Every structure is written in structure tokens, then in C-alpha cells.
Amino acid sequence: MIENIERQELLTFQNQLSKCVNVKYATFSNKDLIISNIPTKKRIGFIIYGKASIIKTDINGNSTIMRELKQNDIFSNLFFWDLEDDIYIISNKETEVVFIDYNSILKDCTKKCPFHNKLVLTLFELLIKDNKQQNEKIEQLSKRTVREKLLFFLKNRTNSNNIFNVTTSYTAIADYICVDRSNLMRELKKMENEKIIKRDGKKITIL
């Protein structure tokens, strides 16, 4: 989420939040509800430490983990406001979150501090990235077959030469696209035999 922000800049960002906008710190135990899209106050959250999951529950009661959140990740219920499915963010361990009041960000800073404009720009830059990840995950989950899920995943991560470098385990990839690892490996083999992809060690090329 914030790989382009230096650690020192991030710490400064955290420390100055409460000086400029209305914030509230909260600590959650394992499996506590942090926030949902059920009509409530519009909030932006920033994880100080801990882990959490964004979970979607459809009308039939089927739940899917959309994304895992970790320290320094940002989230908001703004992007889930009008969705029909229920969206919950649940802590996976003890987790501390700083909640930022959305309305206080939009108002002019009464202290006229130069930090406010930078705060707004930083927050919205992070939220735009977060929204892109959410949209990608939602589209990923909409794919029906293992091949559709896998191709969508690969095409969104290949470089200009249509090459995807596997930097994690195939188990992690299978979990992310919501398929069994055995089905994933079987589909990779089929796609390779059909010359849709080429595998060379940890490198996958879309042909």
C-alpha cells in the first residue's frame, strides 16, 4: 500500500495526524469487528499494528476474504457504501487502528498548518490505490473457472514482456485467487501444454 512512502515520512504522518484532524485510536482483540459498510459514519482507518481481513458476505451467507490488511495499510468504508453485499473488516489478532474523520479532512484546517494539504493528498493517494486493489479483487472473485481466475491474475501482474515472476508460493497464489493448489497446478500444466503460457523456473510467460 505505502511502499512509495519512506518510513520516516510515515512516522511523521502518524504523529501529526491528531494535530490536524479529528482522530480516534482503538484497539481490537482477535476476531473483533473493526468497521463495516452498514450505514455508519464515513471513516478512514490506518493500521498501527496487527492484522485484519476484509470479508464479503453475499445474500446467501457465503463469505469470502477479499484482502488481508497489515501494519501501515489504510482502508475505508467509503468504497463499500452502496454495495448490496455486506463488507466487514475483522481483526485477526490484537490490532490498533487510528480512525480519521472523513469530514474533518475536507474542511479547511483551523490551524492553517502546512501539513493539512499534504495529509489530504497522501490519504487520497493511498485510498485510490486501495480502491484499485479492491476492484481488482472483486473482479478476480467474479471469474468462474480456474483458468479465468489464473489468467486474470497473471495478466494484471506481467511486465511489458508478458512475463510474471513468481516471488511467492503457489499455495499463496491459489489462496489469493480462491482455488485449490492442486487445481492451480493442474491448470498451469494444461495451459503450458496448450501453449498459452511458458514456464521456466519461477518465470511464467503469457504467449
C-alpha positions in Angstrom: 0.0 0.0 0.0 2.6 2.6 1.0 5.8 1.2 -0.5 6.5 4.6 -2.1 6.5 6.4 1.3 9.7 6.4 3.3 9.4 5.0 6.9 10.4 8.3 8.5 7.8 10.2 6.4 5.2 7.6 7.5 6.1 8.0 11.2 5.8 11.8 10.8 2.4 11.3 9.1 1.1 9.2 12.0 2.4 11.6 14.7 0.9 14.7 13.1 -2.5 13.3 12.3 -4.0 14.2 15.7 -2.6 17.7 15.5 -4.5 18.4 12.3 -7.7 16.4 12.0 -10.1 14.5 14.3 -8.8 11.1 15.0 -9.7 8.2 17.3 -7.4 5.4 18.4 -8.9 2.0 19.1 -7.5 -1.4 20.0 -9.3 -4.6 18.9 -8.9 -8.2 20.1 -8.8 -11.2 17.8 -11.9 -11.5 15.6 -13.4 -8.2 16.7 -15.4 -6.1 14.2 -13.4 -3.1 13.2 -15.8 -1.5 10.6 -18.4 -2.5 8.1 -20.4 -1.0 5.2 -23.6 -1.0 7.2 -24.7 2.7 7.3 -22.5 4.5 9.8 -20.0 7.3 10.0 -17.7 7.6 7.0 -14.3 6.8 8.2 -10.7 6.2 7.0 -8.7 3.7 9.1 -4.9 3.3 9.4 -3.5 0.1 11.0 -0.8 1.0 13.6 -0.1 -2.6 14.3 -1.7 -6.0 13.9 -3.6 -7.8 11.1 -7.2 -7.8 9.8 -9.3 -9.2 6.9 -11.8 -7.6 4.6 -14.6 -10.1 4.3 -17.6 -10.0 1.9 -20.8 -11.9 2.7 -23.3 -12.3 -0.1 -27.1 -12.6 0.2 -26.8 -16.4 0.5 -24.5 -16.1 3.5 -21.4 -17.1 1.6 -18.3 -15.3 3.0 -15.1 -14.6 1.0 -11.9 -13.0 2.3 -11.3 -10.1 -0.2 -7.9 -9.0 1.2 -5.6 -9.1 4.2 -4.6 -5.9 5.9 -1.4 -5.5 7.8 0.6 -2.8 9.7 0.6 0.6 7.9 -2.3 -0.4 5.5 -5.1 2.0 5.0 -8.8 1.2 4.5 -12.2 3.0 4.4 -15.9 2.1 4.3 -16.3 4.9 1.7 -15.9 2.4 -1.2 -18.3 -0.1 0.2 -21.1 2.3 1.0 -23.6 1.3 -1.7 -22.7 -2.4 -2.2 -25.5 -4.9 -1.8 -23.2 -7.4 -0.1 -22.2 -7.0 3.5 -18.5 -6.0 3.9 -16.8 -6.4 7.3 -13.2 -5.8 8.4 -12.3 -8.2 11.2 -9.1 -8.2 13.3 -7.0 -11.4 13.1 -5.0 -10.6 16.2 -4.7 -7.7 18.6 -4.8 -4.7 16.3 -4.6 -1.0 16.9 -6.3 1.4 14.4 -6.4 5.1 14.1 -9.7 6.3 12.6 -9.7 9.5 10.7 -12.9 11.5 10.5 -13.6 11.9 6.8 -15.5 15.2 7.2 -12.7 16.8 9.1 -10.3 16.1 6.3 -12.5 18.0 3.8 -12.7 21.1 6.0 -10.2 23.9 5.9 -7.6 23.4 8.7 -8.4 25.9 11.5 -4.7 25.8 12.5 -3.6 26.8 9.0 -0.9 24.2 9.2 1.1 23.3 6.0 0.7 19.6 6.9 -3.0 19.6 6.2 -2.8 19.8 2.4 -0.1 17.1 2.4 -2.2 14.9 4.6 -5.2 15.2 2.3 -3.1 14.4 -0.8 -1.4 11.4 0.9 -4.6 10.0 2.2 -6.4 10.2 -1.1 -3.4 8.7 -2.9 -3.4 5.8 -0.6 -7.2 5.4 -0.9 -7.1 5.4 -4.7 -4.5 2.6 -4.6 -6.6 0.7 -2.0 -9.7 1.1 -4.2 -7.9 -0.2 -7.2 -6.9 -3.3 -5.2 -10.4 -3.8 -4.0 -11.8 -3.5 -7.5 -9.3 -6.0 -8.8 -10.1 -8.4 -6.1 -13.9 -8.1 -6.7 -13.3 -8.8 -10.4 -11.0 -11.7 -9.6 -13.7 -13.3 -7.5 -16.2 -12.8 -10.3 -14.3 -15.2 -12.6 -15.8 -18.6 -12.6 -13.2 -21.1 -13.8 -9.7 -21.8 -12.6 -8.3 -20.7 -15.9 -10.2 -17.4 -16.0 -9.1 -16.7 -12.4 -5.5 -17.6 -13.2 -5.3 -15.6 -16.5 -6.8 -12.5 -14.9 -4.3 -12.8 -12.0 -1.3 -13.2 -14.4 -2.3 -10.5 -16.9 -2.6 -8.0 -14.1 1.0 -8.7 -12.9 3.0 -9.3 -16.1 5.7 -6.8 -17.2 6.0 -5.2 -20.6 7.3 -8.6 -22.0 4.3 -10.5 -20.7 6.4 -12.2 -18.0 5.3 -12.8 -14.5 8.0 -13.6 -11.9 6.7 -15.9 -9.1 8.0 -14.3 -6.0 5.7 -16.2 -3.6 4.5 -19.7 -3.2 1.9 -21.3 -5.5 -0.1 -22.0 -2.4 -0.3 -18.3 -1.7 -1.4 -17.6 -5.3 -4.0 -20.3 -5.0 -5.4 -18.8 -1.8 -5.5 -15.4 -3.4 -7.5 -16.5 -6.4 -9.6 -18.8 -4.3 -8.8 -22.2 -5.8 -7.2 -25.3 -4.6 -3.4 -25.5 -5.1 -3.8 -28.9 -6.9 -6.3 -27.3 -9.3 -4.0 -24.4 -9.9 -1.0 -26.6 -10.7 -3.2 -28.8 -13.0 -4.4 -25.7 -14.9 -0.9 -24.3 -15.2 0.2 -27.6 -16.8 -2.8 -27.6 -19.2 -2.1 -24.0 -20.3 1.5 -24.9 -20.8 0.6 -27.9 -23.0 -1.8 -25.7 -25.0 1.0 -23.2 -25.4 -1.0 -20.4 -23.7 1.9 -19.9 -21.3 5.5 -20.9 -21.0 7.1 -21.8 -17.6 10.8 -21.5 -16.9 11.5 -22.0 -13.2 9.9 -19.1 -11.4 9.1 -17.3 -14.6 5.7 -17.5 -16.4 5.4 -16.0 -19.8 2.0 -15.4 -21.4 2.3 -16.3 -25.1 
